[in-house]
Structures are given as structure tokens and as C-alpha cells.
Amino acid sequence: MAATPADVVEYPVSYVFVVDMPRIRASEIKVQIENDNVLVVSGERKREKEEGAKYLSMERRTGKFLRRFALPENANVETVTAACQDGVLRVAVEKVRPPEPKTKTIKVKAR
Amino acid sequence: MAATPADVVEYPVSYVFVVDMPRIRASEIKVQIENDNVLVVSGERKREKEEGAKYLSMERRTGKFLRRFALPENANVETVTAACQDGVLRVAVEKVRPPEPKTKTIKVKAR
């Protein structure tokens, strides 16, 4: 299984899931929401196969990976965006906005 | 110390050192040759500091890193190239070409 360390960061209006994914292209990553409350990130990291190549040392891990993140209750699963840059995937989930406080103004009568 | 797993691959005409470096830009990596026989790759992986950010989980490793690779005897340290893409650094070192075999043709005389 490939190593996919992740950070989870809370911002005032969103949650961001940051996953290290060296050498994986955006097209090879699958980002899904399960049952409206779990974020699932999966894919496969393959070793480059090249003719005439002989491995003298092999530390980089390959294989399929799958990470699940329980989403907080106030996550808005309708507003999920994902972007990959420099081998790092960032999935942003906005928070549901609390309902606007209803304000009713009562006119003060002069007696 | 940040995790920097590496593969070393031998090709017919070169050696390639492949190092996983998620979220590191090319400008932040230092590649050096020490004493004509050691390849040194170093740099620092920093955590993004953003206002209002609160870490709920922190698995991605940060900090300085340094990797040394002993170069084989036939490595040509005058022909080293390094490139970074998708969080992966590739340093290629050509092999010194063996001297061309000297061939001397002796004319066969007809008697």
C-alpha cells in the first residue's frame, strides 16, 4: 500500500484535507463522498516501467491507496472541490452556513 | 525530518536517482556533488502557515531533509541534470563511456 499521509485543516468557513501524493496525476485520483458524511480518496501509484532499467535501490512505495475521512456534521457536501499540485491533493469542503438570525423590529410607540 | 524515499535506477548509459518530494518546488531543492563521488540532495519542507487555520490532524512530515548517494565509479559528474515534476525529483548522471576499442587493420598481402 502506498503511503499517503494527510493533514486535516479547519478554516473559518471550510475544512481542507491535504494529502501527499507524489508522482500521481490529477486524472489518476478518485475523490468521492460516501453517504453524505465520508470523504474517500483513492487511486494507484505505479512504478514507471522502462526498458533497460535495473533497480539498484527501491524505497518509494507503490500500490493502491484509499483514505477515508469522516466529515464533520456541518460539512456541506454540495460544495466540494479538489485540486492537485506538486504532488499534493487538496480537497476543500465548505461549512454549512448557520441560518441568518431572524430579526424583527418592534416599533416603540410614544405614549 | 521529512520523509524522502528514493529509488536508484541503472540504465545502459546512465544512473537515475528518483526522490519523492511532495509539495517542494524546484527552487527549494539543492542538488550537489561532493568530492566528485557523492550526490547530495537537500532542502526543507515547510507547513503552510495560513491565518485562521486550525490543524485537526497532522500526519504530513515537515522539516529539513538531506539524502546522500554514493556515485558508482563510472558516473560522469560533469553530466548531471535534475528535474522536478509532480512532487518527484529525478537526478540523472551519465556513465563515463568506455574508451573506444582501437582497431588497427593489417593489410593482408597476396604472395
gemmi code that builds the backbone of each chain (N, CA, C; Angstrom):
import gemmi

chains = {
    "A": [
        ("MET", (0.860, -1.205, 0.000), (0.000, 0.000, 0.000), (0.888, 1.244, 0.000)),
        ("ALA", (0.575, 2.162, -0.857), (1.349, 3.401, -0.942), (1.094, 4.271, 0.291)),
        ("ALA", (2.094, 5.015, 0.693), (1.969, 5.895, 1.854), (1.268, 7.183, 1.429)),
        ("THR", (0.231, 7.557, 2.133), (-0.489, 8.780, 1.790), (-0.809, 9.581, 3.048)),
        ("PRO", (0.226, 10.182, 3.668), (-0.017, 10.979, 4.862), (-0.894, 12.192, 4.545)),
        ("ALA", (-1.739, 12.552, 5.510), (-2.693, 13.642, 5.277), (-2.799, 14.575, 6.473)),
        ("ASP", (-3.083, 15.836, 6.183), (-3.419, 16.804, 7.232), (-4.897, 17.162, 7.055)),
        ("VAL", (-5.557, 17.467, 8.162), (-6.924, 17.995, 8.071), (-6.915, 19.360, 8.739)),
        ("VAL", (-7.326, 20.380, 7.991), (-7.230, 21.751, 8.481), (-8.613, 22.386, 8.492)),
        ("GLU", (-8.932, 23.034, 9.606), (-10.225, 23.730, 9.701), (-10.006, 25.226, 9.512)),
        ("TYR", (-10.769, 25.804, 8.630), (-10.765, 27.254, 8.411), (-12.114, 27.801, 8.880)),
        ("PRO", (-12.203, 29.124, 9.015), (-13.483, 29.679, 9.497), (-14.694, 29.229, 8.664)),
        ("VAL", (-14.516, 29.112, 7.335), (-15.671, 28.754, 6.511), (-15.555, 27.394, 5.814)),
        ("SER", (-14.477, 26.649, 6.092), (-14.318, 25.375, 5.375), (-13.394, 24.402, 6.101)),
        ("TYR", (-13.389, 23.171, 5.603), (-12.416, 22.159, 6.031), (-11.574, 21.815, 4.808)),
        ("VAL", (-10.272, 21.631, 5.007), (-9.414, 21.263, 3.885), (-8.638, 19.996, 4.240)),
        ("PHE", (-8.707, 19.006, 3.345), (-7.996, 17.729, 3.510), (-6.811, 17.755, 2.554)),
        ("VAL", (-5.607, 17.669, 3.115), (-4.383, 17.807, 2.311), (-3.654, 16.464, 2.330)),
        ("VAL", (-3.457, 15.868, 1.160), (-2.870, 14.529, 1.087), (-1.628, 14.545, 0.191)),
        ("ASP", (-0.496, 14.034, 0.721), (0.734, 13.948, -0.068), (0.612, 12.818, -1.081)),
        ("MET", (0.775, 13.136, -2.351), (0.649, 12.128, -3.411), (1.692, 12.338, -4.472)),
        ("PRO", (2.976, 12.152, -4.129), (3.991, 12.366, -5.149), (3.770, 11.469, -6.353)),
        ("ARG", (4.066, 12.014, -7.518), (4.011, 11.358, -8.834), (2.638, 10.882, -9.267)),
        ("ILE", (1.577, 11.356, -8.622), (0.246, 10.961, -9.085), (-0.389, 12.133, -9.818)),
        ("ARG", (-0.894, 11.863, -11.016), (-1.531, 12.923, -11.777), (-2.986, 13.065, -11.347)),
        ("ALA", (-3.520, 14.269, -11.545), (-4.899, 14.563, -11.144), (-5.857, 13.522, -11.726)),
        ("SER", (-5.601, 13.083, -12.956), (-6.518, 12.148, -13.623), (-6.501, 10.754, -12.993)),
        ("GLU", (-5.509, 10.482, -12.146), (-5.398, 9.147, -11.554), (-5.949, 9.086, -10.128)),
        ("ILE", (-6.498, 10.211, -9.661), (-7.019, 10.251, -8.293), (-8.544, 10.273, -8.325)),
        ("LYS", (-9.167, 9.499, -7.435), (-10.630, 9.453, -7.352), (-11.034, 10.069, -6.012)),
        ("VAL", (-11.899, 11.054, -6.055), (-12.378, 11.704, -4.827), (-13.891, 11.498, -4.780)),
        ("GLN", (-14.381, 10.873, -3.709), (-15.810, 10.571, -3.615), (-16.359, 10.935, -2.236)),
        ("ILE", (-17.677, 11.160, -2.200), (-18.360, 11.370, -0.918), (-19.309, 10.192, -0.731)),
        ("GLU", (-19.152, 9.482, 0.394), (-19.995, 8.317, 0.668), (-21.029, 8.679, 1.711)),
        ("ASN", (-22.278, 8.341, 1.437), (-23.369, 8.545, 2.415), (-23.422, 9.962, 2.977)),
        ("ASP", (-23.008, 10.915, 2.198), (-23.049, 12.325, 2.597), (-22.200, 12.670, 3.812)),
        ("ASN", (-21.390, 11.702, 4.311), (-20.613, 12.067, 5.504), (-19.190, 11.509, 5.552)),
        ("VAL", (-18.761, 10.851, 4.476), (-17.384, 10.344, 4.457), (-16.717, 10.752, 3.138)),
        ("LEU", (-15.527, 11.332, 3.265), (-14.742, 11.679, 2.084), (-13.792, 10.519, 1.801)),
        ("VAL", (-13.806, 10.019, 0.573), (-12.948, 8.884, 0.203), (-12.010, 9.313, -0.924)),
        ("VAL", (-10.709, 9.143, -0.695), (-9.707, 9.478, -1.704), (-8.988, 8.179, -2.067)),
        ("SER", (-8.965, 7.821, -3.343), (-8.308, 6.574, -3.728), (-7.590, 6.697, -5.063)),
        ("GLY", (-6.753, 5.706, -5.348), (-6.002, 5.701, -6.600), (-4.931, 4.635, -6.557)),
        ("GLU", (-4.043, 4.703, -7.504), (-2.959, 3.729, -7.540), (-1.676, 4.409, -7.982)),
        ("ARG", (-0.612, 4.135, -7.244), (0.691, 4.682, -7.584), (1.508, 3.558, -8.221)),
        ("LYS", (1.877, 3.756, -9.461), (2.610, 2.698, -10.170), (4.076, 3.063, -10.315)),
        ("ARG", (4.901, 2.039, -10.402), (6.315, 2.280, -10.664), (6.484, 2.362, -12.179)),
        ("GLU", (7.247, 3.360, -12.592), (7.484, 3.537, -14.025), (8.196, 2.300, -14.571)),
        ("LYS", (7.679, 1.748, -15.652), (8.339, 0.598, -16.268), (9.055, 1.068, -17.515)),
        ("GLU", (10.356, 0.937, -17.508), (11.121, 1.388, -18.658), (12.092, 0.308, -19.071)),
        ("GLU", (12.227, 0.153, -20.374), (13.114, -0.891, -20.883), (14.574, -0.597, -20.502)),
        ("GLY", (15.278, -1.624, -20.118), (16.695, -1.471, -19.811), (16.951, -0.924, -18.415)),
        ("ALA", (15.884, -0.694, -17.624), (16.060, -0.136, -16.284), (16.286, -1.260, -15.271)),
        ("LYS", (17.269, -1.051, -14.408), (17.582, -2.044, -13.378), (17.570, -1.299, -12.037)),
        ("TYR", (16.724, -1.730, -11.097), (16.628, -1.015, -9.830), (17.747, -1.424, -8.879)),
        ("LEU", (18.577, -0.456, -8.497), (19.656, -0.719, -7.540), (19.156, -0.496, -6.123)),
        ("SER", (18.110, 0.317, -5.976), (17.530, 0.616, -4.673), (16.064, 0.977, -4.915)),
        ("MET", (15.186, 0.545, -4.038), (13.756, 0.737, -4.256), (13.051, 1.039, -2.940)),
        ("GLU", (12.995, 2.333, -2.577), (12.363, 2.725, -1.305), (10.956, 3.289, -1.506)),
        ("ARG", (10.726, 3.871, -2.676), (9.434, 4.546, -2.894), (8.319, 3.505, -2.973)),
        ("ARG", (7.270, 3.725, -2.220), (6.208, 2.726, -2.142), (5.197, 2.894, -3.270)),
        ("THR", (4.720, 1.760, -3.735), (3.742, 1.794, -4.814), (2.524, 0.984, -4.403)),
        ("GLY", (1.505, 1.024, -5.229), (0.326, 0.221, -4.968), (-0.907, 1.077, -4.837)),
        ("LYS", (-2.014, 0.388, -4.571), (-3.285, 1.100, -4.431), (-3.334, 1.776, -3.068)),
        ("PHE", (-4.055, 2.877, -3.009), (-4.244, 3.503, -1.704), (-5.693, 3.951, -1.581)),
        ("LEU", (-6.133, 4.071, -0.362), (-7.501, 4.503, -0.087), (-7.507, 5.162, 1.280)),
        ("ARG", (-7.972, 6.382, 1.343), (-8.076, 7.072, 2.636), (-9.514, 7.510, 2.821)),
        ("ARG", (-10.004, 7.344, 4.036), (-11.361, 7.787, 4.358), (-11.284, 8.834, 5.456)),
        ("PHE", (-12.073, 9.879, 5.323), (-12.122, 10.931, 6.338), (-13.585, 11.159, 6.713)),
        ("ALA", (-13.891, 11.012, 7.992), (-15.257, 11.306, 8.449), (-15.454, 12.809, 8.342)),
        ("LEU", (-16.533, 13.228, 7.727), (-16.777, 14.664, 7.586), (-17.522, 15.197, 8.799)),
        ("PRO", (-17.166, 16.379, 9.254), (-17.891, 16.971, 10.387), (-19.357, 17.223, 10.015)),
        ("GLU", (-20.196, 17.328, 11.017), (-21.643, 17.488, 10.771), (-21.991, 18.703, 9.934)),
        ("ASN", (-21.203, 19.765, 10.087), (-21.543, 20.996, 9.358), (-20.847, 21.097, 7.997)),
        ("ALA", (-20.352, 19.945, 7.486), (-19.734, 19.964, 6.152), (-20.832, 20.014, 5.092)),
        ("ASN", (-20.639, 20.863, 4.101), (-21.608, 20.967, 3.014), (-21.099, 20.137, 1.831)),
        ("VAL", (-21.645, 18.930, 1.675), (-21.127, 18.024, 0.647), (-21.503, 18.454, -0.767)),
        ("GLU", (-22.274, 19.525, -0.890), (-22.609, 20.045, -2.229), (-21.507, 20.980, -2.741)),
        ("THR", (-20.588, 21.348, -1.889), (-19.560, 22.321, -2.290), (-18.161, 21.768, -2.060)),
        ("VAL", (-17.846, 20.643, -2.706), (-16.534, 20.028, -2.544), (-15.706, 20.302, -3.795)),
        ("THR", (-14.483, 20.779, -3.592), (-13.588, 20.991, -4.730), (-12.267, 20.280, -4.443)),
        ("ALA", (-11.605, 19.806, -5.487), (-10.338, 19.098, -5.318), (-9.346, 19.570, -6.367)),
        ("ALA", (-8.095, 19.769, -5.932), (-7.055, 20.209, -6.865), (-5.743, 19.534, -6.485)),
        ("CYS", (-4.914, 19.256, -7.482), (-3.636, 18.577, -7.249), (-2.506, 19.426, -7.823)),
        ("GLN", (-1.480, 19.683, -7.015), (-0.323, 20.457, -7.478), (0.935, 20.006, -6.750)),
        ("ASP", (2.034, 19.869, -7.488), (3.319, 19.475, -6.894), (3.192, 18.212, -6.032)),
        ("GLY", (2.359, 17.259, -6.487), (2.229, 16.010, -5.749), (1.413, 16.106, -4.474)),
        ("VAL", (0.617, 17.164, -4.349), (-0.220, 17.333, -3.148), (-1.675, 17.555, -3.573)),
        ("LEU", (-2.574, 16.736, -3.016), (-4.007, 16.893, -3.295), (-4.657, 17.710, -2.181)),
        ("ARG", (-5.479, 18.695, -2.570), (-6.215, 19.489, -1.575), (-7.701, 19.375, -1.879)),
        ("VAL", (-8.442, 18.834, -0.933), (-9.897, 18.746, -1.082), (-10.515, 19.722, -0.088)),
        ("ALA", (-11.299, 20.666, -0.607), (-11.916, 21.678, 0.259), (-13.419, 21.433, 0.345)),
        ("VAL", (-13.919, 21.446, 1.571), (-15.348, 21.237, 1.816), (-15.851, 22.440, 2.612)),
        ("GLU", (-16.788, 23.156, 2.052), (-17.296, 24.326, 2.780), (-18.159, 23.902, 3.961)),
        ("LYS", (-18.251, 24.802, 4.932), (-19.142, 24.546, 6.061), (-20.541, 25.042, 5.702)),
        ("VAL", (-21.542, 24.368, 6.248), (-22.914, 24.843, 6.074), (-23.025, 26.131, 6.873)),
        ("ARG", (-23.575, 27.160, 6.252), (-23.704, 28.421, 6.988), (-24.832, 28.331, 7.993)),
        ("PRO", (-24.586, 28.818, 9.197), (-25.683, 28.818, 10.169), (-26.792, 29.731, 9.656)),
        ("PRO", (-28.075, 29.401, 9.933), (-29.170, 30.239, 9.420), (-29.020, 31.674, 9.912)),
        ("GLU", (-29.356, 32.608, 9.049), (-29.279, 34.032, 9.419), (-30.205, 34.268, 10.611)),
        ("PRO", (-29.737, 34.992, 11.597), (-30.643, 35.270, 12.725), (-31.813, 36.126, 12.244)),
        ("LYS", (-33.009, 35.714, 12.624), (-34.189, 36.478, 12.192), (-34.388, 37.629, 13.158)),
        ("THR", (-34.406, 38.798, 12.616), (-34.557, 39.968, 13.479), (-35.881, 40.650, 13.162)),
        ("LYS", (-36.644, 40.872, 14.158), (-37.929, 41.545, 13.967), (-37.890, 42.812, 14.811)),
        ("THR", (-38.155, 43.905, 14.176), (-38.085, 45.163, 14.915), (-39.487, 45.588, 15.357)),
        ("ILE", (-39.570, 45.862, 16.609), (-40.878, 46.295, 17.162), (-40.852, 47.803, 17.351)),
        ("LYS", (-41.804, 48.403, 16.777), (-41.857, 49.855, 16.840), (-42.237, 50.312, 18.246)),
        ("VAL", (-41.507, 51.232, 18.721), (-41.791, 51.743, 20.061), (-42.719, 52.941, 19.926)),
        ("LYS", (-43.874, 52.793, 20.515), (-44.836, 53.902, 20.404), (-44.588, 54.923, 21.500)),
        ("ALA", (-44.772, 56.129, 21.133), (-44.677, 57.181, 22.150), (-46.053, 57.324, 22.760)),
        ("ARG", (-46.159, 57.344, 24.054), (-47.464, 57.476, 24.708), (-47.699, 58.905, 25.128)),
    ],
    "B": [
        ("MET", (12.406, 15.421, 10.754), (12.985, 15.217, 9.412), (11.890, 14.741, 8.455)),
        ("ALA", (11.851, 15.371, 7.325), (10.848, 14.995, 6.336), (11.214, 13.661, 5.685)),
        ("ALA", (10.218, 12.905, 5.313), (10.444, 11.614, 4.663), (10.751, 11.832, 3.185)),
        ("THR", (11.838, 11.256, 2.716), (12.210, 11.416, 1.306), (12.655, 10.082, 0.721)),
        ("PRO", (11.721, 9.148, 0.528), (12.099, 7.860, -0.043), (12.621, 8.023, -1.468)),
        ("ALA", (13.585, 7.184, -1.809), (14.227, 7.311, -3.119), (14.440, 5.956, -3.787)),
        ("ASP", (14.426, 5.966, -5.108), (14.812, 4.796, -5.909), (16.098, 5.154, -6.641)),
        ("VAL", (16.936, 4.157, -6.856), (18.115, 4.360, -7.701), (17.997, 3.380, -8.860)),
        ("VAL", (18.035, 3.910, -10.074), (17.810, 3.077, -11.248), (19.009, 3.167, -12.185)),
        ("GLU", (19.453, 2.005, -12.647), (20.559, 1.992, -13.606), (20.027, 1.748, -15.010)),
        ("TYR", (20.433, 2.593, -15.942), (20.102, 2.416, -17.356), (21.391, 2.096, -18.096)),
        ("PRO", (21.282, 1.642, -19.343), (22.515, 1.296, -20.076), (23.543, 2.434, -20.110)),
        ("VAL", (23.057, 3.687, -20.207), (24.029, 4.785, -20.323), (24.013, 5.759, -19.142)),
        ("SER", (23.183, 5.495, -18.122), (23.106, 6.461, -17.011), (22.581, 5.833, -15.729)),
        ("TYR", (22.691, 6.621, -14.652), (22.064, 6.288, -13.377), (21.031, 7.371, -13.094)),
        ("VAL", (19.867, 6.980, -12.561), (18.850, 7.979, -12.236), (18.448, 7.809, -10.779)),
        ("PHE", (18.476, 8.924, -10.035), (18.090, 8.953, -8.630), (16.725, 9.627, -8.557)),
        ("VAL", (15.727, 8.890, -8.073), (14.353, 9.384, -8.074), (13.918, 9.575, -6.621)),
        ("VAL", (13.547, 10.802, -6.246), (13.230, 11.092, -4.846), (11.825, 11.700, -4.742)),
        ("ASP", (10.983, 11.111, -3.881), (9.635, 11.649, -3.668), (9.729, 12.908, -2.823)),
        ("MET", (9.198, 14.004, -3.350), (9.264, 15.280, -2.637), (7.965, 16.047, -2.782)),
        ("PRO", (6.870, 15.521, -2.239), (5.608, 16.236, -2.407), (5.704, 17.653, -1.852)),
        ("ARG", (5.048, 18.568, -2.547), (4.913, 19.996, -2.191), (6.215, 20.782, -2.166)),
        ("ILE", (7.284, 20.255, -2.735), (8.511, 21.035, -2.786), (8.710, 21.554, -4.197)),
        ("ARG", (8.959, 22.842, -4.303), (9.175, 23.428, -5.619), (10.633, 23.259, -6.026)),
        ("ALA", (10.870, 23.250, -7.331), (12.227, 23.059, -7.856), (13.199, 24.051, -7.214)),
        ("SER", (12.737, 25.294, -6.992), (13.622, 26.330, -6.457), (14.021, 26.068, -5.005)),
        ("GLU", (13.331, 25.158, -4.334), (13.612, 24.894, -2.921), (14.508, 23.671, -2.698)),
        ("ILE", (14.938, 23.041, -3.788), (15.756, 21.834, -3.682), (17.202, 22.147, -4.078)),
        ("LYS", (18.140, 21.618, -3.307), (19.547, 21.823, -3.593), (20.142, 20.475, -4.002)),
        ("VAL", (20.781, 20.426, -5.159), (21.417, 19.201, -5.641), (22.907, 19.492, -5.797)),
        ("GLN", (23.749, 18.723, -5.118), (25.191, 18.977, -5.141), (25.979, 17.686, -5.337)),
        ("ILE", (27.192, 17.831, -5.858), (28.114, 16.690, -5.964), (29.283, 16.990, -5.036)),
        ("GLU", (29.530, 16.088, -4.102), (30.626, 16.267, -3.140), (31.795, 15.389, -3.526)),
        ("ASN", (32.982, 15.956, -3.567), (34.212, 15.187, -3.829), (34.126, 14.310, -5.075)),
        ("ASP", (33.364, 14.739, -6.030), (33.228, 14.000, -7.301), (32.650, 12.595, -7.170)),
        ("ASN", (32.178, 12.217, -5.957), (31.650, 10.849, -5.874), (30.413, 10.667, -4.988)),
        ("VAL", (29.869, 11.783, -4.475), (28.651, 11.672, -3.667), (27.623, 12.695, -4.157)),
        ("LEU", (26.419, 12.203, -4.408), (25.318, 13.087, -4.788), (24.571, 13.468, -3.508)),
        ("VAL", (24.378, 14.773, -3.297), (23.696, 15.230, -2.087), (22.447, 16.020, -2.493)),
        ("VAL", (21.302, 15.606, -1.966), (20.038, 16.293, -2.248), (19.508, 16.810, -0.914)),
        ("SER", (19.246, 18.112, -0.836), (18.772, 18.659, 0.431), (17.744, 19.755, 0.215)),
        ("GLY", (17.078, 20.123, 1.298), (16.058, 21.158, 1.233), (15.249, 21.176, 2.507)),
        ("GLU", (14.154, 21.900, 2.458), (13.300, 21.974, 3.649), (11.846, 21.980, 3.218)),
        ("ARG", (11.080, 21.154, 3.880), (9.649, 21.087, 3.605), (8.931, 21.812, 4.734)),
        ("LYS", (8.223, 22.882, 4.373), (7.555, 23.680, 5.414), (6.056, 23.451, 5.394)),
        ("ARG", (5.457, 23.639, 6.539), (3.992, 23.556, 6.601), (3.449, 24.938, 6.257)),
        ("GLU", (2.417, 24.954, 5.435), (1.810, 26.210, 5.027), (1.234, 26.899, 6.269)),
        ("LYS", (1.596, 28.165, 6.448), (1.036, 28.902, 7.594), (-0.033, 29.834, 7.074)),
        ("GLU", (-1.245, 29.624, 7.489), (-2.322, 30.470, 6.998), (-3.151, 30.952, 8.179)),
        ("GLU", (-3.563, 32.189, 8.069), (-4.329, 32.768, 9.159), (-5.687, 32.068, 9.315)),
        ("GLY", (-6.079, 31.837, 10.532), (-7.375, 31.223, 10.781), (-7.380, 29.713, 10.607)),
        ("ALA", (-6.218, 29.118, 10.313), (-6.167, 27.671, 10.095), (-5.938, 26.945, 11.422)),
        ("LYS", (-6.702, 25.871, 11.635), (-6.569, 25.082, 12.854), (-6.379, 23.628, 12.417)),
        ("TYR", (-5.265, 23.011, 12.803), (-4.994, 21.636, 12.362), (-5.753, 20.635, 13.225)),
        ("LEU", (-6.649, 19.863, 12.586), (-7.396, 18.827, 13.296), (-6.605, 17.511, 13.256)),
        ("SER", (-5.739, 17.366, 12.265), (-4.922, 16.172, 12.104), (-3.657, 16.581, 11.356)),
        ("MET", (-2.504, 16.026, 11.732), (-1.242, 16.459, 11.152), (-0.320, 15.255, 10.967)),
        ("GLU", (-0.408, 14.598, 9.809), (0.412, 13.414, 9.557), (1.591, 13.718, 8.645)),
        ("ARG", (1.444, 14.731, 7.801), (2.493, 15.017, 6.812), (3.730, 15.561, 7.520)),
        ("ARG", (4.863, 14.989, 7.205), (6.089, 15.365, 7.905), (6.738, 16.585, 7.269)),
        ("THR", (7.294, 17.405, 8.131), (7.954, 18.606, 7.649), (9.374, 18.653, 8.211)),
        ("GLY", (10.131, 19.636, 7.773), (11.477, 19.809, 8.299), (12.517, 19.696, 7.212)),
        ("LYS", (13.759, 19.823, 7.654), (14.852, 19.749, 6.694), (15.099, 18.290, 6.321)),
        ("PHE", (15.605, 18.076, 5.128), (15.980, 16.726, 4.733), (17.302, 16.781, 3.987)),
        ("LEU", (17.990, 15.679, 4.005), (19.269, 15.579, 3.309), (19.483, 14.111, 2.973)),
        ("ARG", (19.720, 13.835, 1.718), (19.998, 12.463, 1.297), (21.332, 12.446, 0.557)),
        ("ARG", (22.123, 11.438, 0.860), (23.403, 11.269, 0.169), (23.386, 9.956, -0.584)),
        ("PHE", (23.915, 9.967, -1.784), (24.005, 8.749, -2.582), (25.438, 8.609, -3.078)),
        ("ALA", (26.076, 7.503, -2.763), (27.429, 7.252, -3.279), (27.299, 7.003, -4.775)),
        ("LEU", (28.101, 7.682, -5.558), (28.028, 7.508, -7.007), (28.935, 6.357, -7.442)),
        ("PRO", (28.474, 5.549, -8.383), (29.333, 4.473, -8.887), (30.583, 5.055, -9.546)),
        ("GLU", (31.611, 4.237, -9.652), (32.897, 4.706, -10.202), (32.788, 5.257, -11.612)),
        ("ASN", (31.878, 4.685, -12.393), (31.793, 5.128, -13.783), (30.782, 6.266, -13.995)),
        ("ALA", (30.390, 6.953, -12.893), (29.476, 8.092, -13.034), (30.265, 9.295, -13.550)),
        ("ASN", (29.676, 9.986, -14.508), (30.322, 11.181, -15.060), (29.718, 12.419, -14.385)),
        ("VAL", (30.420, 12.980, -13.406), (29.847, 14.076, -12.623), (29.772, 15.390, -13.410)),
        ("GLU", (30.280, 15.385, -14.632), (30.170, 16.591, -15.466), (28.829, 16.641, -16.197)),
        ("THR", (28.083, 15.550, -16.148), (26.827, 15.485, -16.920), (25.660, 15.137, -16.017)),
        ("VAL", (25.425, 15.988, -15.019), (24.328, 15.731, -14.085), (23.186, 16.690, -14.399)),
        ("THR", (21.979, 16.144, -14.516), (20.819, 17.008, -14.742), (19.763, 16.664, -13.691)),
        ("ALA", (18.974, 17.657, -13.287), (17.947, 17.428, -12.268), (16.659, 18.113, -12.687)),
        ("ALA", (15.535, 17.419, -12.492), (14.238, 17.991, -12.849), (13.206, 17.549, -11.831)),
        ("CYS", (12.223, 18.418, -11.580), (11.196, 18.123, -10.575), (9.827, 18.242, -11.225)),
        ("GLN", (8.993, 17.202, -11.072), (7.629, 17.241, -11.619), (6.703, 16.414, -10.739)),
        ("ASP", (5.515, 16.941, -10.492), (4.503, 16.244, -9.688), (5.059, 15.767, -8.348)),
        ("GLY", (5.934, 16.591, -7.736), (6.459, 16.232, -6.421), (7.533, 15.159, -6.447)),
        ("VAL", (8.103, 14.910, -7.618), (9.158, 13.900, -7.733), (10.395, 14.521, -8.377)),
        ("LEU", (11.545, 14.364, -7.709), (12.811, 14.868, -8.254), (13.538, 13.726, -8.962)),
        ("ARG", (14.031, 13.985, -10.164), (14.827, 12.993, -10.896), (16.195, 13.592, -11.205)),
        ("VAL", (17.238, 12.965, -10.691), (18.596, 13.414, -10.980), (19.243, 12.341, -11.857)),
        ("ALA", (19.683, 12.738, -13.042), (20.286, 11.787, -13.972), (21.780, 12.047, -14.079)),
        ("VAL", (22.552, 10.980, -13.960), (24.015, 11.071, -14.068), (24.448, 10.106, -15.167)),
        ("GLU", (25.081, 10.632, -16.178), (25.519, 9.748, -17.267), (26.708, 8.899, -16.835)),
        ("LYS", (26.866, 7.773, -17.518), (28.043, 6.937, -17.261), (29.188, 7.426, -18.132)),
        ("VAL", (30.384, 7.273, -17.609), (31.558, 7.564, -18.428), (31.605, 6.497, -19.522)),
        ("ARG", (31.770, 6.940, -20.763), (31.825, 5.944, -21.841), (33.154, 5.216, -21.823)),
        ("PRO", (33.109, 3.901, -21.976), (34.394, 3.198, -22.035), (35.142, 3.655, -23.283)),
        ("PRO", (36.479, 3.685, -23.234), (37.226, 4.140, -24.410), (36.912, 3.272, -25.622)),
        ("GLU", (36.805, 3.935, -26.753), (36.525, 3.203, -27.998), (37.628, 2.164, -28.218)),
        ("PRO", (37.257, 0.957, -28.597), (38.315, -0.016, -28.872), (39.121, 0.437, -30.091)),
        ("LYS", (40.445, 0.394, -29.927), (41.298, 0.821, -31.037), (41.485, -0.343, -31.998)),
        ("THR", (41.121, -0.120, -33.193), (41.239, -1.200, -34.161), (42.255, -0.807, -35.230)),
        ("LYS", (43.183, -1.653, -35.452), (44.198, -1.396, -36.464), (44.084, -2.512, -37.502)),
        ("THR", (43.908, -2.127, -38.688), (43.759, -3.151, -39.730), (45.089, -3.429, -40.424)),
        ("ILE", (45.424, -4.646, -40.473), (46.682, -5.038, -41.150), (46.341, -5.572, -42.528)),
        ("LYS", (46.947, -4.965, -43.452), (46.664, -5.368, -44.816), (47.267, -6.752, -45.104)),
        ("VAL", (46.482, -7.571, -45.676), (46.957, -8.910, -45.998), (47.505, -8.907, -47.417)),
        ("LYS", (48.750, -9.170, -47.474), (49.380, -9.164, -48.804), (49.207, -10.495, -49.518)),
        ("ALA", (49.002, -10.422, -50.764), (48.927, -11.651, -51.544), (50.347, -12.014, -51.974)),
        ("ARG", (50.762, -13.241, -51.777), (52.140, -13.618, -52.150), (52.139, -14.332, -53.486)),
    ],
}
model = gemmi.Model(1)
for chain_id, residues in chains.items():
    chain = gemmi.Chain(chain_id)
    for i, (resn, *xyz) in enumerate(residues, 1):
        res = gemmi.Residue()
        res.name, res.seqid = resn, gemmi.SeqId(i, " ")
        for name, pos in zip(("N", "CA", "C"), xyz):
            atom = gemmi.Atom()
            atom.name, atom.element = name, gemmi.Element(name[0])
            atom.pos, atom.b_iso = gemmi.Position(*pos), 0.0
            res.add_atom(atom)
        chain.add_residue(res)
    model.add_chain(chain)
structure = gemmi.Structure()
structure.add_model(model)
structure.setup_entities()
